[in-house]
Amino acid sequence: MPKKELTADQEQLARFAKALGHPIRIAILEMLANQSCCYHGDMSEVLPIAKSTLSQHLNELKDAGLIQGTITLPTVKYCINKENWNKAKGLFSTFFIEIRNEDNCNAK
């Protein structure tokens, strides 16, 4: 049987999953979901991490396309990238429906 290539959706879903793979990033997304935008400095006052570490997590979310930032020196304002957020929701929803086989691995 020939090897199958990974689909673009599989690669995108994995990228989103990697970005969601840290509790601080989940907290950042929850914070952004509850307001229209948030400034880097404001987040660093609320989250239990150093500003430099926060920047790394924000970059990971931004690189995955889940958030976007607007630079107005000296501040950076972040918000959820609604287009990619909706794409992530759709990909995860489809993935979890497809993997829903309850009989999987049930030995008799």
C-alpha positions in Angstrom: 0.0 0.0 0.0 1.5 3.4 -1.0 2.1 6.0 1.7 -0.4 8.8 1.9 0.6 12.4 2.1 -0.6 14.5 4.9 -3.4 16.8 4.0 -3.3 20.6 4.5 -6.1 20.3 7.1 -4.1 17.7 9.1 -1.1 20.0 9.1 -3.1 23.0 10.0 -4.9 21.1 12.8 -1.6 20.0 14.2 -0.3 23.5 14.2 -3.3 24.8 16.0 -3.1 21.9 18.5 0.6 22.7 19.2 -0.3 26.4 19.9 -3.0 25.3 22.3 -0.6 22.9 24.1 0.3 25.1 27.0 -2.0 26.3 29.9 -0.7 29.9 29.7 -1.7 30.0 26.0 -5.2 28.8 26.9 -5.4 31.5 29.5 -4.3 34.1 27.0 -7.0 33.0 24.5 -9.6 33.0 27.3 -8.6 36.5 28.2 -8.8 37.7 24.6 -12.1 36.0 24.0 -13.7 38.0 26.8 -12.7 41.4 25.4 -12.2 43.0 22.1 -8.4 43.3 22.6 -5.7 43.4 25.2 -2.4 45.0 25.6 0.8 43.1 26.3 1.5 45.1 29.5 -2.0 44.4 30.8 -1.7 40.6 30.3 1.7 40.6 32.1 0.0 42.1 35.2 -2.6 39.3 35.2 -0.8 36.2 34.2 1.7 34.5 36.5 4.7 34.7 34.1 7.5 37.1 33.2 7.0 39.6 30.4 9.6 37.8 28.2 7.9 34.4 28.7 4.5 36.0 27.9 6.0 37.4 24.7 7.2 33.9 23.7 3.7 32.5 24.2 2.1 35.4 22.3 4.5 34.7 19.4 3.5 31.0 19.4 -0.2 31.9 19.2 0.5 34.6 16.6 2.7 32.2 14.5 -0.2 29.7 14.5 -2.5 32.4 13.3 -4.9 32.2 16.3 -4.2 35.8 17.4 -3.0 39.0 15.7 -1.2 42.0 17.1 -1.1 45.7 16.3 2.1 47.5 17.1 1.7 51.1 18.2 5.0 51.8 19.9 5.5 51.5 22.8 2.6 49.1 23.1 1.3 46.0 21.3 -2.4 45.2 21.2 -3.6 41.6 20.7 -6.9 40.2 19.6 -8.2 36.8 18.4 -7.9 36.3 14.7 -11.5 35.5 14.1 -11.0 33.9 10.6 -8.4 31.4 11.8 -10.2 30.9 15.1 -13.3 29.8 13.2 -11.1 27.5 11.0 -9.6 25.9 14.1 -13.1 25.3 15.6 -14.2 23.7 12.4 -11.1 21.5 12.0 -11.3 20.3 15.7 -15.0 19.7 15.4 -14.5 17.6 12.3 -11.6 15.8 13.8 -13.4 14.8 17.0 -16.5 13.6 15.1 -14.3 11.5 12.8 -12.5 9.9 15.8 -15.7 9.1 17.6 -15.6 5.3 17.1 -16.7 4.0 20.5 -15.9 0.4 19.6 -12.2 1.2 19.0 -9.9 -1.0 21.1 -12.7 -2.9 22.9 -11.3 -6.4 23.3 -13.8 -9.1 23.7 
